[in-house]
Amino acid sequence: MKQLRLVALAEACGSFAKAASALNLSPPAVTAQMKALEDELGVPVFERIAGKLRPTAAGKELIAASQRVFQALDEAERAIQALKSPDAGSVVVGVVSTAKYFAPMALAAFRKRHPGIELKLVIGNRAEIIGGLVSLDVDLAVMGRPPAELDAEMEVIGDHPHVIIAPTDHRLVRRRRLSPHDLAKEAFLVREQGSGTRILMARVFDAAGATAPLIAMEIGSNETIKQAVMAGLGLSFISAHTVAAEVADGRLAVLDVVGLPVMRQWLVVRAREKRLLPAGAALQAFLAKEGGSFLPRMSGPRLAG
C-alpha cells in the first residue's frame, strides 16, 4: 500500500523529492522504496523526460490499480461508518450546472431530515458529471438522461422544460406561433459543445427540418447567457428553470415557438456498477419521491406548455 501511494504521488508531483516531502520521508528513503519495487516487478515504473518523472506502461498500470484499491478502501470505510449508524455516512452528489437552480434546496431539505449524513456537492457541466459517474467518484447525479453507453439506474425527479428566450424588446416577442424556420437567421448564444442543452437545441431544429441557427457566441455559463440575452446580444435555447425568475420579473421574454417548450426530465442517476451505501440510497429515494417539489414554478402558457 505504501508503494502504491508513493507511485501515485510521484506521478502527481512529477518528482521523487516532492513526493518524499509530501509523505514526510527523506528522498533516499523514497528512492530506496522505488528501487525495491522495480526490482520486485522486474520492469521500470518511471522514466525521466526533460527532468520530470513520467510513468512507464507498468507505472500506468500501477497507478490505475492504486486508484481502484484506494476507492475500494474508501467505500469500505464509508460502509463501516454507515453500519455504525444507519443515519450517518457521506454521499458525493454530482449536479449539472443547470440543476443548481433547485438541487441545493432539495439537498438542504434532505439534510434537515438526516443531519448526520454528509453531502459532498460537485457542480459541473454534463461531460464532467458523466465522467464522475463513469469513474465512480460520484455516488448520485442530478441531470438529464445520460448517454446510452453508460449503464445506469435512473429515477425521475420531475419535468424539465426548455424554451427560447429573447430580450423583452426583441421584435419577435409579440409574434405568435413562430417556427424554427423563422429563427434560422437569428443570432444564438449557446453553451459549450457537448452540453445537453446544445444537443437538444440541435435536435429541435433538425426535427423541424430547419437550418441550424447562427451561433453568435459560445458561453460556458447559464448566468452569463442570461445577461448576454438581456443585453441584446442574441437569443438562446435554455432550460426554463434557469430563467423562471427573470421571466417573472419581466427582464427576459419567452418566445412563442411551435413545439416549445420541449419537455425533458430531471433524473437522479447512479452508475449501476456503483454500490450505494444506506446514506446514498436514502438520498436517491428522497430525490425520486420529493425532489420535484423543489423545481421552480413555471407560469404562463409559453413556460408551462
Residue pairs with C-beta under 8 A, 6 or more apart in sequence:
1 69
2 33
3 33
3 34
3 36
3 37
4 62
4 65
4 66
4 69
4 70
5 23
5 66
5 70
6 19
6 23
6 30
6 33
6 34
6 37
7 34
7 37
7 45
7 55
7 59
7 62
7 63
7 66
8 63
8 66
8 67
8 70
9 19
9 22
9 23
10 16
10 19
10 30
10 34
10 46
10 53
11 46
11 53
11 55
11 59
11 63
13 19
13 22
14 52
14 53
15 52
15 53
16 27
16 30
16 31
16 34
16 53
17 27
17 30
19 30
20 26
20 27
20 29
20 30
23 30
34 45
34 46
37 45
38 44
38 45
41 58
43 56
43 58
44 56
44 58
44 59
45 55
45 56
45 58
45 59
45 62
46 53
46 54
46 55
46 56
46 59
47 53
47 54
47 56
48 54
55 62
55 63
71 136
71 137
75 275
75 277
78 89
78 90
78 277
79 89
79 277
81 88
81 89
81 90
82 88
82 89
82 277
82 278
82 279
85 116
86 278
87 114
87 116
87 117
87 279
88 116
88 117
88 279
89 117
89 118
89 277
89 278
89 279
89 280
90 117
90 118
90 119
90 120
90 279
91 117
91 118
91 119
91 120
91 139
91 140
91 277
91 279
91 280
91 283
92 120
92 122
92 132
92 137
92 138
92 139
92 140
93 103
93 107
93 119
93 120
93 121
93 122
93 138
93 139
93 140
93 141
93 142
93 283
94 122
94 123
94 124
94 128
94 129
94 132
94 133
94 138
94 140
94 141
94 142
94 143
95 103
95 104
95 121
95 122
95 123
95 124
95 129
95 141
95 142
95 143
96 123
96 124
96 125
96 126
96 129
96 141
96 142
96 143
96 144
96 196
97 123
97 124
97 125
97 221
97 222
98 196
98 197
98 222
98 239
98 241
98 242
99 142
99 143
99 266
100 123
101 241
101 242
101 244
101 296
102 241
102 291
102 294
102 295
102 296
103 142
103 294
104 121
105 294
106 286
106 287
106 290
106 291
106 294
107 119
107 121
107 283
109 286
109 290
109 294
110 117
110 119
110 282
110 283
110 286
110 287
111 117
111 119
113 286
114 279
114 282
117 279
117 282
117 283
119 283
122 128
122 129
122 132
122 138
124 132
125 191
125 192
125 194
125 195
125 220
126 143
126 144
126 194
126 195
126 196
127 194
127 195
129 138
129 141
129 143
130 141
130 143
130 146
130 147
130 150
132 138
132 141
133 141
133 146
133 150
133 152
133 269
133 270
133 271
133 274
134 150
134 271
136 271
136 273
136 274
138 271
139 270
139 274
139 276
139 280
140 268
140 269
140 270
140 276
140 280
140 283
140 284
140 287
141 268
141 269
141 270
142 157
142 266
142 267
142 268
142 269
142 287
142 291
143 196
143 266
143 267
143 269
144 160
144 196
144 264
144 265
144 266
144 267
145 154
145 264
145 265
145 267
146 152
146 154
146 267
146 269
150 271
151 271
151 272
151 273
152 269
152 270
152 271
152 272
153 269
153 270
153 271
153 272
154 267
154 268
154 269
154 270
155 267
155 268
155 284
155 287
155 288
156 265
156 266
156 267
156 288
156 292
157 265
157 266
157 267
157 268
157 287
157 288
157 291
157 292
157 295
158 265
158 266
158 291
158 292
158 295
159 263
159 264
159 265
159 266
159 292
159 295
160 239
160 240
160 241
160 263
160 264
160 265
160 266
160 295
161 239
161 240
161 241
161 261
161 262
161 263
161 264
161 298
161 303
161 304
161 305
162 197
162 200
162 201
162 237
162 238
162 239
162 240
162 260
162 261
162 262
162 263
162 264
163 237
163 238
163 240
163 243
163 254
163 255
163 257
163 260
163 261
163 302
163 303
164 183
164 235
164 236
164 237
164 238
164 254
164 255
164 257
164 260
165 226
165 229
165 235
165 236
165 238
165 243
165 247
165 252
165 253
165 254
165 255
166 172
166 173
166 229
166 235
166 252
166 253
166 254
166 255
167 173
167 229
167 230
167 231
167 232
167 252
167 253
168 250
168 251
168 252
168 253
169 232
170 232
170 235
170 253
170 255
172 178
172 182
172 183
172 186
172 255
173 253
173 255
175 182
175 255
175 256
176 256
177 256
177 257
177 258
178 255
178 256
178 257
178 258
179 208
179 210
179 257
179 258
180 204
180 205
180 208
180 210
180 257
180 258
180 259
181 208
181 209
181 210
181 211
183 210
183 213
183 235
183 255
183 257
184 205
184 210
184 211
184 212
184 213
184 214
185 213
185 214
186 213
186 214
186 234
186 235
187 213
187 214
187 216
187 217
187 233
187 234
187 235
188 201
188 213
188 214
188 215
188 216
188 234
188 235
188 236
188 237
189 216
189 217
189 219
189 225
189 228
189 229
189 233
189 234
189 235
189 236
190 197
190 198
190 201
190 215
190 217
190 218
190 219
190 236
190 237
191 197
191 198
191 218
191 219
191 220
191 222
191 225
192 198
192 218
192 220
193 218
197 237
197 238
197 239
198 237
200 237
200 262
200 264
201 237
202 212
204 237
204 259
204 260
204 262
205 211
205 212
205 213
206 212
207 259
208 259
213 235
216 233
216 234
217 228
217 233
217 234
219 225
219 228
222 238
222 239
222 242
225 236
225 238
226 236
226 238
226 242
226 243
226 246
226 252
228 234
228 236
229 235
229 236
229 252
230 246
230 251
230 252
235 255
240 247
240 254
240 261
240 296
240 298
240 303
241 295
241 296
241 298
243 252
243 254
244 296
244 297
244 298
244 303
245 296
246 252
247 253
247 254
247 300
247 303
248 299
254 300
254 302
254 303
255 302
256 302
260 302
260 305
261 302
261 303
261 304
261 305
263 305
266 291
266 292
266 295
268 284
268 287
268 288
268 291
270 276
270 280
270 284
276 284
298 304
